[in-house]
């Protein structure tokens, strides 16, 4: 992502959200976590996970607690070679 990519965010709020997502993806890469697996697991888990334990969903802590058995979407099962 370069400097000109921010022109496509349309608003300051949009740019802030893009920055959050890019930060999560970069943090995943720093911790040798597949960003797709992490984001899929967290988005599936967030509905049932207690808000008081949100720290567990950060990439570093997630890797220690959930990386061995990540939640998968139904699309993963369809895409996985048999």
N, CA, C and O atoms as CSV, one atom per row, in Angstrom:
chain,resi,resn,atom,element,x,y,z
A,1,UNK,N,N,0.832,-1.179,0.000
A,1,UNK,CA,C,0.000,0.000,0.000
A,1,UNK,C,C,0.877,1.242,0.000
A,1,UNK,O,O,1.758,1.406,0.844
A,2,UNK,N,N,0.620,2.087,-0.938
A,2,UNK,CA,C,1.394,3.311,-1.020
A,2,UNK,C,C,0.605,4.511,-0.545
A,2,UNK,O,O,-0.525,4.390,-0.072
A,3,UNK,N,N,1.217,5.659,-0.679
A,3,UNK,CA,C,0.567,6.891,-0.224
A,3,UNK,C,C,-0.708,7.196,-1.004
A,3,UNK,O,O,-1.676,7.703,-0.438
A,4,UNK,N,N,-0.713,6.894,-2.281
A,4,UNK,CA,C,-1.882,7.219,-3.098
A,4,UNK,C,C,-3.065,6.297,-2.827
A,4,UNK,O,O,-4.194,6.636,-3.183
A,5,UNK,N,N,-2.839,5.149,-2.209
A,5,UNK,CA,C,-3.937,4.233,-1.912
A,5,UNK,C,C,-4.930,4.863,-0.952
A,5,UNK,O,O,-6.108,4.506,-0.962
A,6,UNK,N,N,-4.476,5.797,-0.121
A,6,UNK,CA,C,-5.373,6.444,0.840
A,6,UNK,C,C,-6.406,7.318,0.137
A,6,UNK,O,O,-7.427,7.657,0.736
A,7,UNK,N,N,-6.169,7.687,-1.105
A,7,UNK,CA,C,-7.132,8.497,-1.838
A,7,UNK,C,C,-8.436,7.751,-2.072
A,7,UNK,O,O,-9.470,8.378,-2.300
A,8,UNK,N,N,-8.407,6.424,-2.020
A,8,UNK,CA,C,-9.589,5.629,-2.300
A,8,UNK,C,C,-10.420,5.345,-1.054
A,8,UNK,O,O,-11.400,4.603,-1.129
A,9,UNK,N,N,-10.058,5.907,0.068
A,9,UNK,CA,C,-10.803,5.685,1.312
A,9,UNK,C,C,-12.021,6.594,1.411
A,9,UNK,O,O,-12.903,6.342,2.233
A,10,UNK,N,N,-12.093,7.605,0.627
A,10,UNK,CA,C,-13.205,8.550,0.519
A,10,UNK,C,C,-13.350,9.456,1.734
A,10,UNK,O,O,-13.544,10.661,1.577
A,11,UNK,N,N,-13.262,8.909,2.933
A,11,UNK,CA,C,-13.444,9.745,4.120
A,11,UNK,C,C,-12.316,9.474,5.110
A,11,UNK,O,O,-11.573,8.501,4.989
A,12,UNK,N,N,-12.215,10.355,6.082
A,12,UNK,CA,C,-11.220,10.177,7.138
A,12,UNK,C,C,-11.534,8.926,7.953
A,12,UNK,O,O,-10.628,8.197,8.356
A,13,UNK,N,N,-12.818,8.683,8.191
A,13,UNK,CA,C,-13.222,7.490,8.931
A,13,UNK,C,C,-12.862,6.222,8.159
A,13,UNK,O,O,-12.411,5.238,8.745
A,14,UNK,N,N,-13.065,6.251,6.843
A,14,UNK,CA,C,-12.686,5.114,6.017
A,14,UNK,C,C,-11.194,4.843,6.076
A,14,UNK,O,O,-10.769,3.690,6.144
A,15,UNK,N,N,-10.400,5.902,6.051
A,15,UNK,CA,C,-8.947,5.755,6.137
A,15,UNK,C,C,-8.545,5.186,7.490
A,15,UNK,O,O,-7.614,4.386,7.581
A,16,UNK,N,N,-9.247,5.598,8.537
A,16,UNK,CA,C,-8.961,5.063,9.877
A,16,UNK,C,C,-9.250,3.560,9.934
A,16,UNK,O,O,-8.477,2.801,10.518
A,17,UNK,N,N,-10.345,3.138,9.337
A,17,UNK,CA,C,-10.690,1.711,9.325
A,17,UNK,C,C,-9.690,0.896,8.502
A,17,UNK,O,O,-9.325,-0.215,8.886
A,18,UNK,N,N,-9.257,1.442,7.389
A,18,UNK,CA,C,-8.237,0.768,6.587
A,18,UNK,C,C,-6.948,0.630,7.392
A,18,UNK,O,O,-6.287,-0.407,7.337
A,19,UNK,N,N,-6.594,1.665,8.132
A,19,UNK,CA,C,-5.400,1.622,8.967
A,19,UNK,C,C,-5.486,0.532,10.035
A,19,UNK,O,O,-4.494,-0.138,10.324
A,20,UNK,N,N,-6.656,0.357,10.611
A,20,UNK,CA,C,-6.850,-0.691,11.628
A,20,UNK,C,C,-6.661,-2.065,11.008
A,20,UNK,O,O,-5.967,-2.912,11.570
A,21,UNK,N,N,-7.267,-2.289,9.864
A,21,UNK,CA,C,-7.149,-3.590,9.190
A,21,UNK,C,C,-5.698,-3.843,8.782
A,21,UNK,O,O,-5.188,-4.947,8.971
A,22,UNK,N,N,-5.031,-2.832,8.226
A,22,UNK,CA,C,-3.631,-3.003,7.833
A,22,UNK,C,C,-2.747,-3.278,9.041
A,22,UNK,O,O,-1.796,-4.054,8.951
A,23,UNK,N,N,-3.050,-2.658,10.152
A,23,UNK,CA,C,-2.290,-2.891,11.374
A,23,UNK,C,C,-2.463,-4.328,11.853
A,23,UNK,O,O,-1.492,-4.968,12.256
A,24,UNK,N,N,-3.696,-4.841,11.813
A,24,UNK,CA,C,-3.937,-6.236,12.201
A,24,UNK,C,C,-3.196,-7.202,11.288
A,24,UNK,O,O,-2.596,-8.169,11.759
A,25,UNK,N,N,-3.237,-6.945,9.991
A,25,UNK,CA,C,-2.563,-7.820,9.028
A,25,UNK,C,C,-1.050,-7.782,9.238
A,25,UNK,O,O,-0.395,-8.823,9.201
A,26,UNK,N,N,-0.497,-6.604,9.455
A,26,UNK,CA,C,0.952,-6.486,9.695
A,26,UNK,C,C,1.356,-7.190,10.985
A,26,UNK,O,O,2.399,-7.843,11.035
A,27,UNK,N,N,0.537,-7.063,12.028
A,27,UNK,CA,C,0.831,-7.732,13.295
A,27,UNK,C,C,0.788,-9.246,13.121
A,27,UNK,O,O,1.616,-9.961,13.685
A,28,UNK,N,N,-0.171,-9.732,12.347
A,28,UNK,CA,C,-0.238,-11.174,12.068
A,28,UNK,C,C,1.042,-11.644,11.385
A,28,UNK,O,O,1.608,-12.670,11.760
A,29,UNK,N,N,1.494,-10.904,10.393
A,29,UNK,CA,C,2.706,-11.284,9.675
A,29,UNK,C,C,3.927,-11.276,10.581
A,29,UNK,O,O,4.802,-12.133,10.453
A,30,UNK,N,N,3.993,-10.306,11.503
A,30,UNK,CA,C,5.112,-10.248,12.448
A,30,UNK,C,C,5.153,-11.474,13.366
A,30,UNK,O,O,6.225,-11.899,13.799
A,31,UNK,N,N,3.976,-12.036,13.658
A,31,UNK,CA,C,3.891,-13.187,14.553
A,31,UNK,C,C,3.757,-14.512,13.793
A,31,UNK,O,O,3.405,-15.532,14.386
A,32,UNK,N,N,4.035,-14.502,12.493
A,32,UNK,CA,C,3.932,-15.696,11.637
A,32,UNK,C,C,2.552,-16.338,11.702
A,32,UNK,O,O,2.424,-17.554,11.841
A,33,UNK,N,N,1.533,-15.511,11.599
A,33,UNK,CA,C,0.139,-15.962,11.577
A,33,UNK,C,C,-0.423,-15.660,10.200
A,33,UNK,O,O,-0.199,-14.574,9.665
A,34,UNK,N,N,-1.150,-16.604,9.621
A,34,UNK,CA,C,-1.817,-16.358,8.348
A,34,UNK,C,C,-2.961,-15.369,8.608
A,34,UNK,O,O,-3.887,-15.692,9.353
A,35,UNK,N,N,-2.917,-14.175,8.012
A,35,UNK,CA,C,-3.955,-13.168,8.282
A,35,UNK,C,C,-5.369,-13.660,7.952
A,35,UNK,O,O,-6.317,-13.329,8.665
A,36,UNK,N,N,-5.519,-14.440,6.886
A,36,UNK,CA,C,-6.847,-14.947,6.525
A,36,UNK,C,C,-7.386,-15.861,7.622
A,36,UNK,O,O,-8.545,-15.735,8.020
A,37,UNK,N,N,-6.558,-16.774,8.111
A,37,UNK,CA,C,-6.984,-17.684,9.175
A,37,UNK,C,C,-7.340,-16.905,10.433
A,37,UNK,O,O,-8.357,-17.176,11.070
A,38,UNK,N,N,-6.502,-15.938,10.789
A,38,UNK,CA,C,-6.743,-15.135,11.991
A,38,UNK,C,C,-8.048,-14.358,11.878
A,38,UNK,O,O,-8.897,-14.436,12.765
A,39,UNK,N,N,-8.213,-13.606,10.789
A,39,UNK,CA,C,-9.410,-12.782,10.649
A,39,UNK,C,C,-10.673,-13.624,10.573
A,39,UNK,O,O,-11.698,-13.245,11.139
A,40,UNK,N,N,-10.621,-14.757,9.886
A,40,UNK,CA,C,-11.780,-15.644,9.823
A,40,UNK,C,C,-12.141,-16.144,11.209
A,40,UNK,O,O,-13.308,-16.106,11.601
A,41,UNK,N,N,-11.148,-16.612,11.952
A,41,UNK,CA,C,-11.402,-17.135,13.293
A,41,UNK,C,C,-11.968,-16.051,14.209
A,41,UNK,O,O,-12.957,-16.289,14.904
A,42,UNK,N,N,-11.367,-14.887,14.220
A,42,UNK,CA,C,-11.814,-13.822,15.116
A,42,UNK,C,C,-13.223,-13.358,14.756
A,42,UNK,O,O,-14.042,-13.134,15.647
A,43,UNK,N,N,-13.517,-13.213,13.468
A,43,UNK,CA,C,-14.857,-12.772,13.076
A,43,UNK,C,C,-15.918,-13.818,13.414
A,43,UNK,O,O,-17.054,-13.461,13.725
A,44,UNK,N,N,-15.569,-15.092,13.361
A,44,UNK,CA,C,-16.515,-16.135,13.757
A,44,UNK,C,C,-16.640,-16.228,15.282
A,44,UNK,O,O,-17.709,-16.547,15.802
A,45,UNK,N,N,-15.571,-15.955,15.975
A,45,UNK,CA,C,-15.519,-16.109,17.428
A,45,UNK,C,C,-16.083,-14.900,18.179
A,45,UNK,O,O,-16.580,-15.053,19.294
A,46,UNK,N,N,-16.015,-13.710,17.593
A,46,UNK,CA,C,-16.330,-12.467,18.306
A,46,UNK,C,C,-17.771,-12.433,18.826
A,46,UNK,O,O,-18.033,-11.794,19.845
A,47,UNK,N,N,-18.685,-13.085,18.168
A,47,UNK,CA,C,-20.084,-13.077,18.581
A,47,UNK,C,C,-20.298,-13.772,19.926
A,47,UNK,O,O,-21.169,-13.370,20.698
A,48,UNK,N,N,-19.522,-14.797,20.207
A,48,UNK,CA,C,-19.720,-15.564,21.440
A,48,UNK,C,C,-18.640,-15.301,22.486
A,48,UNK,O,O,-18.746,-15.781,23.614
A,49,UNK,N,N,-17.612,-14.552,22.129
A,49,UNK,CA,C,-16.496,-14.295,23.040
A,49,UNK,C,C,-16.853,-13.155,23.989
A,49,UNK,O,O,-17.353,-12.124,23.539
A,50,UNK,N,N,-16.609,-13.311,25.291
A,50,UNK,CA,C,-16.952,-12.236,26.241
A,50,UNK,C,C,-16.126,-10.965,25.993
A,50,UNK,O,O,-14.922,-11.036,25.750
A,51,UNK,N,N,-16.776,-9.828,26.056
A,51,UNK,CA,C,-16.108,-8.548,25.832
A,51,UNK,C,C,-15.028,-8.288,26.877
A,51,UNK,O,O,-14.055,-7.584,26.605
A,52,UNK,N,N,-15.192,-8.845,28.051
A,52,UNK,CA,C,-14.196,-8.631,29.109
A,52,UNK,C,C,-12.870,-9.329,28.800
A,52,UNK,O,O,-11.853,-9.028,29.424
A,53,UNK,N,N,-12.876,-10.268,27.831
A,53,UNK,CA,C,-11.661,-11.000,27.471
A,53,UNK,C,C,-11.239,-10.699,26.027
A,53,UNK,O,O,-10.703,-11.567,25.338
A,54,UNK,N,N,-11.484,-9.471,25.580
A,54,UNK,CA,C,-11.170,-9.092,24.199
A,54,UNK,C,C,-9.671,-9.153,23.918
A,54,UNK,O,O,-9.275,-9.334,22.767
A,55,UNK,N,N,-8.836,-9.006,24.934
A,55,UNK,CA,C,-7.390,-9.088,24.760
A,55,UNK,C,C,-6.975,-10.433,24.149
A,55,UNK,O,O,-5.976,-10.511,23.434
A,56,UNK,N,N,-7.743,-11.486,24.432
A,56,UNK,CA,C,-7.429,-12.814,23.890
A,56,UNK,C,C,-7.549,-12.865,22.373
A,56,UNK,O,O,-7.032,-13.790,21.746
A,57,UNK,N,N,-8.212,-11.900,21.779
A,57,UNK,CA,C,-8.408,-11.903,20.325
A,57,UNK,C,C,-7.362,-11.075,19.586
A,57,UNK,O,O,-7.427,-10.952,18.362
A,58,UNK,N,N,-6.405,-10.510,20.307
A,58,UNK,CA,C,-5.308,-9.821,19.641
A,58,UNK,C,C,-4.372,-10.882,19.051
A,58,UNK,O,O,-4.266,-11.973,19.610
A,59,UNK,N,N,-3.700,-10.594,17.947
A,59,UNK,CA,C,-2.911,-11.626,17.267
A,59,UNK,C,C,-1.905,-12.367,18.153
A,59,UNK,O,O,-1.801,-13.590,18.065
A,60,UNK,N,N,-1.171,-11.658,18.993
A,60,UNK,CA,C,-0.147,-12.321,19.815
A,60,UNK,C,C,-0.770,-13.334,20.776
A,60,UNK,O,O,-0.297,-14.467,20.870
A,61,UNK,N,N,-1.818,-12.939,21.485
A,61,UNK,CA,C,-2.463,-13.836,22.455
A,61,UNK,C,C,-3.282,-14.902,21.729
A,61,UNK,O,O,-3.346,-16.047,22.176
A,62,UNK,N,N,-3.909,-14.527,20.608
A,62,UNK,CA,C,-4.692,-15.487,19.826
A,62,UNK,C,C,-3.821,-16.660,19.387
A,62,UNK,O,O,-4.253,-17.812,19.419
A,63,UNK,N,N,-2.589,-16.355,18.977
A,63,UNK,CA,C,-1.676,-17.410,18.519
A,63,UNK,C,C,-1.430,-18.432,19.628
A,63,UNK,O,O,-1.366,-19.631,19.360
A,64,UNK,N,N,-1.292,-17.973,20.856
A,64,UNK,CA,C,-1.041,-18.867,21.987
A,64,UNK,C,C,-2.267,-19.698,22.345
A,64,UNK,O,O,-2.131,-20.855,22.741
A,65,UNK,N,N,-3.468,-19.123,22.212
A,65,UNK,CA,C,-4.666,-19.787,22.707
A,65,UNK,C,C,-5.506,-20.491,21.647
A,65,UNK,O,O,-6.077,-21.546,21.922
A,66,UNK,N,N,-5.592,-19.937,20.454
A,66,UNK,CA,C,-6.549,-20.448,19.476
A,66,UNK,C,C,-5.946,-20.919,18.156
A,66,UNK,O,O,-6.651,-21.535,17.356
A,67,UNK,N,N,-4.676,-20.653,17.905
A,67,UNK,CA,C,-4.092,-20.946,16.587
A,67,UNK,C,C,-4.080,-22.437,16.264
A,67,UNK,O,O,-4.121,-22.812,15.092
A,68,UNK,N,N,-4.025,-23.289,17.283
A,68,UNK,CA,C,-3.991,-24.736,17.024
A,68,UNK,C,C,-5.308,-25.257,16.457
A,68,UNK,O,O,-5.305,-26.184,15.648
A,69,UNK,N,N,-6.422,-24.680,16.865
A,69,UNK,CA,C,-7.745,-25.109,16.417
A,69,UNK,C,C,-8.583,-23.890,16.000
A,69,UNK,O,O,-9.568,-23.573,16.667
A,70,UNK,N,N,-8.214,-23.207,14.917
A,70,UNK,CA,C,-8.989,-22.026,14.520
A,70,UNK,C,C,-10.360,-22.418,13.982
A,70,UNK,O,O,-10.527,-23.482,13.385
A,71,UNK,N,N,-11.322,-21.554,14.199
A,71,UNK,CA,C,-12.643,-21.751,13.611
A,71,UNK,C,C,-12.526,-21.496,12.111
A,71,UNK,O,O,-11.780,-20.617,11.679
A,72,UNK,N,N,-13.255,-22.257,11.338
A,72,UNK,CA,C,-13.208,-22.114,9.873
A,72,UNK,C,C,-14.600,-21.832,9.338
A,72,UNK,O,O,-15.595,-22.271,9.915
A,73,UNK,N,N,-14.667,-21.117,8.262
A,73,UNK,CA,C,-15.958,-20.859,7.625
A,73,UNK,C,C,-16.356,-22.078,6.798
A,73,UNK,O,O,-15.529,-22.942,6.507
A,74,UNK,N,N,-17.622,-22.135,6.427
A,74,UNK,CA,C,-18.104,-23.228,5.574
A,74,UNK,C,C,-17.419,-23.196,4.210
A,74,UNK,O,O,-17.264,-24.240,3.576
A,75,UNK,N,N,-17.011,-22.020,3.753
A,75,UNK,CA,C,-16.326,-21.903,2.472
A,75,UNK,C,C,-14.984,-22.626,2.492
A,75,UNK,O,O,-14.562,-23.166,1.470
A,76,UNK,N,N,-14.310,-22.646,3.636
A,76,UNK,CA,C,-13.024,-23.340,3.753
A,76,UNK,C,C,-13.196,-24.820,3.451
A,76,UNK,O,O,-12.372,-25.410,2.752
A,77,UNK,N,N,-14.241,-25.415,3.963
A,77,UNK,CA,C,-14.489,-26.847,3.736
A,77,UNK,C,C,-14.756,-27.136,2.250
A,77,UNK,O,O,-14.374,-28.184,1.728
A,78,UNK,N,N,-15.421,-26.179,1.585
A,78,UNK,CA,C,-15.709,-26.357,0.161
A,78,UNK,C,C,-14.469,-26.190,-0.697
A,78,UNK,O,O,-14.329,-26.856,-1.722
A,79,UNK,N,N,-13.564,-25.305,-0.288
A,79,UNK,CA,C,-12.375,-25.028,-1.070
A,79,UNK,C,C,-11.264,-26.063,-0.816
A,79,UNK,O,O,-10.397,-26.265,-1.666
A,80,UNK,N,N,-11.293,-26.702,0.331
A,80,UNK,CA,C,-10.236,-27.630,0.711
A,80,UNK,C,C,-10.251,-28.848,-0.207
A,80,UNK,O,O,-11.300,-29.465,-0.392
A,81,UNK,N,N,-9.094,-29.205,-0.789
A,81,UNK,CA,C,-9.052,-30.383,-1.672
A,81,UNK,C,C,-9.314,-31.664,-0.885
A,81,UNK,O,O,-8.841,-31.826,0.239
A,82,UNK,N,N,-10.053,-32.541,-1.478
A,82,UNK,CA,C,-10.431,-33.813,-0.818
A,82,UNK,C,C,-9.379,-34.867,-1.038
A,82,UNK,O,O,-9.523,-35.993,-0.561
